[in-house]
Structures are given as structure tokens and as C-alpha cells.
Amino acid sequence: MWIIWVSGVVWMLVGEVSAVATFIKTWEATSLADLRLEIRELLNRTQDSGLNVDCREVREQNVSSRCSFIQSNPDCRMDGGFLNYLNGVFCVFPANLQPLAVTLYVLWLFYLFLILGVTAEKFFCPNLSAISTKLKLAHNVAGVTFLAFGNGAPDVFSAVVAFSDPRTAGLAIGALFGAGIFVTTIVAGGIAIVRPFTTASRPFLRDAIFYMVAVFLTFVALYFEKVTLAEALSYIGLYIFYVLTVVISTWLHKRQRRENLASSAPTEPELSRDSEDGESSSFSGVDYREEYQPLLPSEESTLQILTHSMNPLDYRKWRRKPCYWRVLKAFKLPVEVLLLLTVPVVDPDREDQNWKRPLNCFHLVTAPLVCVLTLKSGEYGLYKIQAVFPVWGVVFLTGALLAVIVFCTTKNEETPRYHIIFAFLGFLVSAMWINAAATEVVNILRTLGVIFRLSNTVLGLTLLAWGNSIGDTFSDLTMARQGYPRMAFSACFGGIIFNMLVGVGLGCLLQMTNTKLVVKLEPDDLLVWILAGALGLSLVISFLAVPAQCFHLSRGYGLCLIVYYLAFLTVALLTEFQVIRLSTSP
């Protein structure tokens, strides 16, 4: 009988009237409305019972049915993002052009990583620097809070987006663990190879202990396949305790030095004020100040100010840079122009604090529009009030009114007292841009996982971890070559502690509601445990080996760290392709 019922459902859905009539005659006691109700309830019970097919099974389907499989399977649904990448590769591109689609997706993925880096370096971090300066925070407090947030913004936002769906939570775990083991082996080992040094003992032991505790908490969450409200709060609490420990230990150390009058010469050259707030270790990125220097020293008109402030290219710098830098800059230019038009930047180290009157007034219109059109992929911004006027229209008119008021009440050469408000606005807008790019990154990685039948964990520990860590890698190695290996080595541990604790804690908290105080995790079996075990083992080895060497990191030790990572990566990939697997025989 159930065969007759299902057959009737199929015929009814395709509009075959004769089949429906025959079906209704068979079930005379059931009206058409009741039948549809029963069908709907049956479909709901089927979805609720967890009978959804894994989306990666699409490769097992016939070429002609892959599009319908993607569109009808709930496991293939992408709730966030602006583009449906699965639908594009299986429904838009013909089967013989799917390699082209994959190539375009990979190129777009790399460009998204470029967007994340540019946004964090030139817009997100400078505004954080201005906020911390305005709040008069101590350097160590700013370093473990705002600086860590600026450097780890791509990782944190990627984790928050990935934790929004149990199907992509493996991406977050893989990325956080993968970035952790990458930074503590490849980057730390590279620093030791570039310039052998003796690390500070107490900061190293402190950071290693806190990071091991964070890894242990995540290991427990993976074991129970869930993160409760108490566990999410424990992540945030542990990070707050870490910040307090850094502040108190630094204060005690300075007090001890003052009491003992120990004015020993530093083993490394001290960073100058320009280096701290400019290029090496500041919030403002590498060439930020030079990029925004006015080309003409004379007083400019409003139109000239607007034109020059919208140009991210310094032609004098362009002429003396090598070819590869010019190519990379050419790729960055569209992103930088778009961000310049939408994200205000406040520079407290400049006399005018980067006040650009016409551009800042324009930001009052574009910045709120970016916020409403990137939040939930524009879902809120496109909502119509009373089904007539869209929200983005209200935001546009309000921003335009504020822009007119500010333009009429300010001058080009005088920075207004409330200019710091633009730093908070720039912080918010750049965060929205980073979140939007991170959402697209997660969706592309999930699509690549479906196409190549890869787990989210291996995608997280490779592509996502490498993409989010590439900026830290170059900056830390450059800092080591310039004579600051101790600072670069400390940044390896300080940044990943923030990423792990805030990434998991905040990511899970944002997904919890009043009725759902648990975030479900779906670890990819053996690979997750290999990843967690490898990270924990590397931390234990470093915790024991570095003190055994009297905290001196030699080139040999750095080479051992790199070999360890390559061995781990080999084991992880062999596990992913089931060359290494658990035996199921009794």
C-alpha cells in the first residue's frame, strides 16, 4: 500500500491529473487536502529522522540528476553567503566545464584571503589602534586584547561562521588546530632557523600552559561532541584570566626591576616609537602611513582632498618597488578603493588624525549601508517596512542627513572633537567586511569538500589554516630577520591563544539561544583526534625541550619543528584518503 501512496505523491507533484484521479479513487475516504497534509507531515518526519543523504554523495549520482540532488537535499543547503557555490558548479556549469568552475572557485578563494588580509591590515587594525589610544590602554593590555583581535580577526570570524552550522564546525576545529600547529612548528621553526635566539622564559612557559589548557578544553568538547553554555563561558573566562595574568606579571616584573635597580642592557635593540606604531608590530600594518601621506604639501580644495584620499596608490613608491610587488598591488587596488569608500580610518599618530572631511562625510552614507547589506547576506537590509520602503533606504536617507550636517559644521583643516567616533564606525564596518569574506571562504571550502569528497577537518587544517596564517608567517619572519626574534616567537603563542579561546567561545555563544544552549559538533572521526593529538604533542615537546635547551632555540631545533609538521601533515592526508584507518574487524 505504501508503494501506491508514494506513487500517487510523485504523480501529483508533477501534475499528472489522471494519476491523481486514480489515486483518489483508491483512497476514497481521504480528501485531497488531507492527503497533502499527510504528505507534508511524512516529509517533515523524514527530515527530522536524520535520513538526509550526505551532500558529498552527489558524485555518486548520474550527471543529469546532480543538480536536482543538490537542490533537494537539505544537507547541501547553504544558509549564509551571497553566492550558492554548490548550485553554480552542479547546475550552472555543464559537467565538462566543472574543472573550470573549480579553478575559478580556487582563484576566488585566494582573492578572498587577500581581501581578509587587506581589510585587517589597513582598516581593522588602525581603528583598533586609535580606540586603544583613546582609551589610554597600556601596551601589554593592548597587545593581548586589541592587537590580538586585529591579527586574529580572519581566524575568529571564520570560526564564528563555521560554528553556525554543525556540518561546518569541523572547518572551525580544523582551522584553529591546524593554524595552531602550523604557527607553533613552521613559523616558530622558521624564526629559529632565520635567527637563533634565547627566548624569555616566563612568557614562554605562561603562554604554553594557557594554550595547552585551551587545547584540552577543545579536546573535551570534541569527545562529548558538544559545547555547552558553561564550556563556552569557560573559554571566555580563561582568556580574561590570561589577560589578567599578562598584566599582573608584567607589573610585578617592572616593579621588581625598579626595586633592584637592575638596568641591564637589553639583548635586542629596542623598537623606536615609529616602529612600534608604524610598520613592524603596530596595528597599522606595513605601509599604511606612507600610503595616506598627502602628495601636495600646499592647502588643497575639497575636491582635491576627496580625489587624493580615494587613491590608495603612491606613485613614487610604485616606481621603486619590484615587479612582484606591483602585481600584488594591482590585485589589491580594487579592494582598497572599495574599502576606502566605505571604511573610515583614524590615525592618532598624525596631526590631523587622518581627517578627510569630504571622504568622512561620504563614509556616513556608505558605512551604514555596508553594515545592513552584509549582515545576514543583506536579509535585514532588503526587508521592507510595511511592505513598502526597504530598510536600506531608511539607512541611506539617515546617513545622507548626517553627512550634510557634518559637512556644514566642519572644516577641511580642523579635525572635529568627535572624530574618534569614526574609529568605532570604521571598526564596525571593517568587521562586517571581514565577516562577509569569511562566510564566503567557509562556503567555498565546503563546496570544494563536496566536489573532492574531502572532510571539513582536512580543509580547515590545510587551506583555511594556511590562508589565515600566511600574513602572520611573513610578518613574524620579517620581524625575526630585522633582529626581533624574541618578539616574533612570543607572537606565535599569544595570537593562537586568542584565536582558540575567543574563536571557540565567542563562536559558540553567538549560536546559542534561549531554547538552545548547546552547540553540536560533528567531528570527522580519526582525523580530528590525530589533529588534536599532534597539536597537544607538539606543545608538550616544546614545553619540555625549550627549557631543556636553557630556552635557546637553535637552527637544529627549528628544523626539527618543520620536520614534525611535515610528518603530521603526511599522516593527516593519508588518514583523509583512508590509507591509514582504524580496523573494524573484531
URDA-V874963 format. One record per pair of residues at least 6 apart in sequence whose C-alpha atoms are under 7 Angstrom apart, sorted by sequence separation. I is the first residue (numbers start at 1). J is the second residue. If there is no record, write none. Layout:
i->{I	I}
j->{J	J}
This chain:
i->{70	78	162	163	221	276	278	279	280	347	372	384	385	410	449	479	512	546	574	575	162	278	279	346	347	383	384	449	512	11	12	58	93	279	318	346	372	373	382	383	480	11	89	162	163	345	372	381	382	479	132	162	381	382	446	8	58	381	508	8	89	476	159	158	445	8	344	70	128	344	53	55	343	372	52	54	55	291	342	52	53	291	341	52	67	291	369	66	67	312	342	343	125	312	342	124	311	369	310	368	369	120	310	310	365	63	120	365	534	364	365	364	116	364	365	364	362	361	361	527	361	527	527	357	305	306	306	357	357	302	356	371	374	370	355	371	367	374	352	457	455	457	346	346	344	345	344	345	344	343	343	343	144	141	140	147	129	126	125	126	125	122	121	122	121	122	280	130	268	130	127	130	126	127	115	126	126	123	239	236	235	236	235	236	235	233	232	232	232	157	161	154	158	162	157	158	178	179	174	178	154	158	173	174	177	178	171	175	195	170	171	174	175	179	187	191	194	195	207	211	214	170	174	178	179	190	194	199	207	214	168	171	172	197	229	171	175	191	228	229	175	179	195	228	227	228	131	226	227	130	226	227	191	226	82	225	226	80	81	127	225	80	225	127	128	222	127	188	222	124	188	124	123	124	184	183	119	155	219	154	119	180	116	116	215	176	212	112	212	112	208	109	109	208	105	152	156	160	155	159	163	159	163	156	148	152	156	160	164	159	144	148	201	169	170	199	169	170	198	199	113	117	166	177	181	198	166	167	177	197	198	166	197	196	197	81	177	196	80	81	85	196	86	192	193	85	192	193	192	193	192	190	189	188	189	189	189	186	185	186	185	186	185	56	55	56	56}
j->{76	84	168	169	227	282	284	285	286	353	378	390	391	416	455	485	518	552	580	581	169	285	286	353	354	390	391	456	519	19	20	66	101	287	326	354	380	381	390	391	488	20	98	171	172	354	381	390	391	488	142	172	391	392	456	19	69	392	519	20	101	488	172	172	459	23	360	87	146	363	73	75	363	392	73	75	76	312	363	74	75	313	363	75	90	314	392	90	91	336	366	367	150	337	367	150	337	395	337	395	396	150	340	341	396	95	153	399	568	399	400	400	154	402	403	403	403	403	406	572	407	575	576	407	356	358	359	411	412	358	412	429	432	429	415	432	429	436	415	524	524	528	422	423	422	423	423	426	426	426	429	430	243	247	247	283	283	283	283	284	284	284	284	285	285	288	479	346	484	347	345	348	345	346	335	346	347	345	501	501	501	502	502	505	505	505	505	508	509	435	439	434	438	442	438	439	460	461	457	461	438	442	457	458	461	462	456	460	480	456	457	460	461	465	473	477	480	481	493	497	500	457	461	465	466	477	481	486	494	501	456	459	460	485	517	460	464	480	517	518	465	469	485	518	518	519	423	518	519	423	519	520	485	520	377	520	521	376	377	423	521	377	522	426	427	521	427	489	523	427	492	430	430	431	492	492	430	468	532	468	434	496	434	437	536	500	536	437	539	441	539	441	444	543	444	495	499	503	499	503	507	504	508	502	495	499	503	507	511	507	494	498	551	521	522	551	522	523	551	552	467	471	520	531	535	552	521	522	532	552	553	522	553	553	554	439	535	554	439	440	444	555	447	553	554	447	554	555	555	558	558	558	558	558	559	561	562	561	561	562	562	565	565	450	450	451	453}
